[in-house]
Amino acid sequence: MTQLNHSFPRRVFLKASVAGAGAVGLSFLADEQDAIATPAKPELEPRSFDQTPKLPHFEPQAKAMISLWMQGGPSHHDLFDPKPEMKKYDGKTFPGEIKYDNAAQSSSKVLASPWKFRPHGECGTEMSELIPNIGSIADDICLVRSTHTGVNNHGQSIRALNCGRTTEGRPTIGSWLTYALGSQTQDLPAYMALVDPGQLPVLGVENWSNGWLPAIYQGTVVRATEPRILNLQPPAHLKGEVQERALDFLKRLNERHSKQRPGELDLQARIASYDLAARMQTSAAEALDISRESKAVHRLYGLDDKTTAEYGARCLIARRLVERGVRCVQVFTQNQFWDHHGSIISALPNACRKVDRGSAALVQDLKQLGLLDTTVVHWGGEMGRLPVIQNDAGRAKIGRDHNTYGFSMWVAGGGFKAGHVHGATDDFGHKAVEATVNHYDYHATLMHLFGLDHLHVTYQRGGREQTLTDGQPGRVVTEILSRPDRVVVAS
C-alpha cells in the first residue's frame, strides 16, 4: 500500500475534489454483507452508532412507516368527523366557550360543514364527499377522531406529534426508530423525507432532524423534482476507475482521521454517510425511478392527472423505498397547505383533490403487494379546526381557526385495527371527550407495533436517559390494535 503523504492535508483534498457526493464517500465495501453486525438491542451508552439491524424488545408487527404529513391542520369537521348537531346552530352563536388562536378574526357563529357525509365500506365509517378515494379504503384504515395535543400553534403541535414534546431541538419519530432498530438496507438511507415542490413545511428541516441523537439518524431529503438527491452522481469524466481510486484514497484518509479522534460521533456519522453516498449512486437512482412501474400503477396513483400527479409520484416513491428496506419515509405537503383561516369553501376541496387519490393508492398498493401488514401508513396534520367561523367577511372568505383539543387522523397497516373508528369529540367537534389519544399515547402505541417499549428506548444526554415520550404518561392504545392480546411490556 502506498504511504500517505502527510504534507497533503485531508481538508485540502476534500475542498479540491469535484467528484460529487461519491468522491467524498469511502470506497465500496467488497465484503459488504460481512460488515453488517449481528443484530443487538440498543445499549444505554453505545460506543458507536450505525444503521445496521438491531433486535427489537419483542416480536414486532411493523417493520416500516410512511407518514403522509398534511401540514397546516385539515378540518376534521369537513372530512372525518360529521356533526349533525351543528346544522341546528349553523350561523348562530356557539353554545359554549371557545379558545381562539386568532382573536382579531374570531367569530362565535357556528359553521356547519357544507359538505355531505356518507358511510363507506363494510365498516360503515362516515366520511366526507371531498375524499372519495380515502373513503374507498375505509375498511383498511383506523380513523382516530380523538387526537389531542392541546397546544394551538403550528410549530409546537408539530413538535408534539413528530418529536414527543413541544420544545425544539428534539429527535423526530423517524430518528428514534432508526436509532432503535437500524435499517433493513445498507444501500439507502434508513430515514427519508419527500418534500413538496411548493415550499418546506413549517419548521423546515426540523421536521426530519436527529435533534441530539447522533447525526447518522437524521432524515435524508428527497427533492420533488430532478435531481431528487443533489450531487449524487459525479461528472462523466470522473466516473469509473478515477472515482474508485479517489474513494480508496479517501478511505485511508478517513480511517486515519477517525483513529486520531475516537468517540467523535459527528465524524463517525459523516464518514458513514459518505460511504452510503457511494453505494447510493446505483441504489437511489433505481429506487427513485418510477418509470419502471407499470401504466396501471401510474394510473392508480393519479400520475395521469396534473392535479394529482406530483403528490401521487411521491407516494409511489415512498412505496418503492419501503419495498427496498427504508425504515421511515415522510411525505410532506407544503407550508400551511391545510391552514384554512379563510376561503375554506374553495381551498379545502383543492387540497383534497391534490392528496386524496395518491393517499388511497398507497394503501391499496401496499396491500396488493403484501406489504401493508408490516408497514404503518399515517395520514394527518398537527391540528384540526374550530367549529365556528373565522374571518366573517362573506361566504367566499370564511375559514376556521386552529383546534388541537380534539381532531382526526388515520393510520393503516402495521398492526393497527382495520375498518375501525376510535374515540369521539363533543357534538361540535371542539374537544375530545371519549377515548382521547394524546400525542404521547400515539407514540407509545407506534413504538409498540415496532416491537419497542417506549420507556426502554433511551439515550444518555444531560445526565439522564432521554426517551421519545420523555416522562409523559404514554400508554399503548390497545383499542386500536389488530392484536391487543400481543401487548408486551419489556423487562
DANORTA-V73621 format. One record per backbone hydrogen bond with DSSP energy under -0.5 kcal/mol. NH is the residue of the N-H (numbers start at 1). CO is the residue of the C=O. If there is no record, write none. Layout:
NH:CO, NH:CO
This chain:
6:4, 8:5, 9:7, 13:9, 14:10, 15:11, 16:12, 17:13, 21:231, 23:19, 23:20, 24:20, 24:21, 25:22, 27:247, 30:28, 32:29, 34:31, 35:31, 35:32, 36:32, 36:33, 37:35, 46:43, 54:181, 57:451, 58:451, 61:449, 62:449, 63:374, 64:374, 65:327, 66:376, 67:329, 68:66, 68:378, 69:67, 69:331, 70:68, 70:380, 71:69, 73:70, 76:74, 78:75, 79:75, 79:76, 80:76, 81:76, 86:83, 87:84, 88:84, 88:85, 89:85, 89:86, 90:86, 90:87, 91:110, 92:89, 94:108, 96:94, 100:98, 103:101, 105:102, 106:103, 107:389, 110:89, 110:92, 111:387, 112:110, 118:127, 120:125, 124:120, 124:121, 125:120, 127:118, 128:79, 129:116, 131:128, 132:129, 135:131, 136:132, 137:133, 137:134, 138:135, 140:137, 141:137, 141:138, 142:411, 143:141, 143:420, 144:142, 144:409, 145:143, 145:422, 147:407, 148:437, 149:404, 150:404, 157:153, 158:154, 159:155, 160:156, 161:157, 162:158, 163:159, 164:159, 164:160, 165:159, 170:167, 172:209, 173:162, 176:172, 177:173, 178:174, 179:175, 180:176, 181:177, 182:178, 183:51, 184:325, 192:328, 193:220, 194:330, 195:193, 195:222, 204:201, 206:203, 207:204, 208:205, 209:206, 213:210, 217:214, 218:215, 219:208, 220:191, 221:219, 222:193, 223:221, 223:228, 232:229, 235:18, 238:235, 239:236, 242:239, 243:238, 244:240, 245:241, 246:242, 247:243, 248:244, 249:245, 250:246, 251:247, 252:248, 253:249, 254:250, 255:251, 256:252, 257:253, 258:254, 259:255, 260:256, 261:258, 262:259, 264:261, 265:263, 268:264, 269:265, 270:266, 271:267, 272:268, 273:269, 274:270, 275:271, 276:272, 277:273, 278:274, 279:275, 280:276, 281:277, 281:278, 282:279, 283:279, 284:280, 285:280, 286:282, 287:283, 288:284, 289:286, 290:288, 292:289, 293:290, 298:294, 299:295, 300:296, 301:297, 302:299, 303:298, 305:302, 308:305, 309:305, 312:308, 313:309, 314:310, 315:311, 316:312, 317:313, 318:314, 319:315, 320:316, 321:317, 322:318, 323:319, 324:320, 324:321, 325:322, 326:321, 327:190, 328:190, 329:65, 330:192, 331:67, 332:194, 332:330, 333:69, 335:200, 337:334, 338:71, 339:336, 340:338, 341:339, 343:397, 344:398, 346:343, 347:343, 348:344, 350:346, 351:347, 352:348, 353:349, 354:350, 355:351, 356:352, 359:355, 360:356, 361:357, 362:358, 363:359, 364:360, 365:361, 366:362, 367:363, 368:364, 369:365, 370:367, 371:366, 372:366, 374:371, 375:371, 375:372, 376:64, 377:412, 378:66, 379:410, 380:68, 384:403, 386:401, 389:109, 390:399, 391:105, 393:391, 393:394, 397:394, 398:394, 399:390, 400:340, 403:384, 407:147, 409:144, 410:379, 411:142, 412:377, 413:140, 414:372, 416:413, 417:480, 419:138, 419:141, 420:141, 420:417, 422:143, 424:434, 426:431, 429:426, 432:405, 433:424, 434:424, 437:146, 438:436, 439:148, 441:438, 442:438, 443:439, 444:440, 445:441, 446:442, 447:443, 448:444, 449:445, 450:446, 450:447, 451:448, 452:447, 454:452, 456:453, 457:453, 458:456, 459:466, 460:44, 461:464, 464:461, 466:459, 466:464, 472:469, 474:472, 477:475, 478:476, 480:477, 481:478, 482:415, 483:415, 484:481, 486:483, 487:484, 490:488
